[in-house]
Amino acid sequence: MSAVLAKGLRKTYGSKKALDGIDLDVPAGTVCGLLGPNGAGKTTAVRILTTLLRPSEGRAEVAGFDVVAEPRRVRAAIGLVGQQTAVDEILTCAQNLELFGRLHHLSASAARARAAELLERFGLDGHDGPAKDLSGGLRRRLDLAASMILAPPVLFLDEPTTGLDPRSRAGIWSAVRELVAGGTTVLLTTQYLEEADRLADRIAVIDAGRVVAEGTPDELKSTLGGDRLDVVVHDAARLDEAAVIVSATASGPAEVDRDTRHVSVPVGDRVTALTRVLPALAAAGIEAEDVALRRPTLDEVFLNLTTAGGDR
């Protein structure tokens, strides 16, 4: 079953195309990551899917409801954490959550009970001061908790960890994993490639308003080929000689960086390549400062698939 479904979504502003025919299909209980450079159309897509913006063309359903024909039913089925915090900085965490509960038409007692449950779930139950005193990571946790007041089946996270330190990001990732384990579907936009790699079951890469690639993180990485063998040579004068030796294990052309004394080659069999190159370099008397096997990264996929764009 699809929790989020979009077909041919387009959004234009005069002659400017913010979205140019996006298709998405997000199965229930999974995380879909939307990646793309600034201005690619990620936030525009989220605004349409959350009923904040009408599409110029195409159709979309969220939790089985049409975003144009049934916006109220869509809103009742979703949570949204935007790029800016939406909590009241004067109120405490508990007061914020109780307020959101009342705004969602919960009774006073039900709002208090739900607030207490969420405070414990998101590690906020020990913070009794005003929200303005919270760290950035705790504020985002409070945002996330507020979006879950009614336990919506679909949650939209629009760059939820921008500006957070690594520890705070890890805390948000842990909270998201718990939500998904409980059956929540998440659509995540992010510019942190590691975040998408860690959280997303599938990724759609958007550029200039179009989906230019889609698949699991491993599938996207495989588009750049298999593993790579990287060698850093101690003596720059022997770099070309080392490149010849390393290339003998390769399944494609070598890349040589003279500034860093670095040779990189794609390899088909990572173990065989490593066991061959080390003795060959030693036999030639070439000292390697570092030898490593690595897989292509999402950063490389991102740079290979996308171009710079203007704000949208």
Buried (B, 14 or more C-beta within 10 A) or exposed (E): EBBBBBBBBBBBEEEEBBBBBBBBBBBBBBBBBBBBBEBBBBBBBBBBBBBBBEBBEBBBBBBBBBBBEBBEBBBEBBBBBBEEBBBBEEBBBBBBBBBBBBEBEBEEEBBBBBBBBBBEBBBBBEBEEBBEEBBBBBBBBBBBBBBBBBBBBBBBBBBBBBEBEEEBBBBBBEBBBEBBEEEBBBBBBBBBBBBBBBBBBBBBBBBBBBBBBBBEBEEBBBEBBBBBBBBBBEEEEBBEBBBEBBBEBBBEEBEBEEEEBBBBBBBEEBEEBBEBBEEBBEEEEBEBEEBEEEBBBBEBBBEEBBEEBEEB
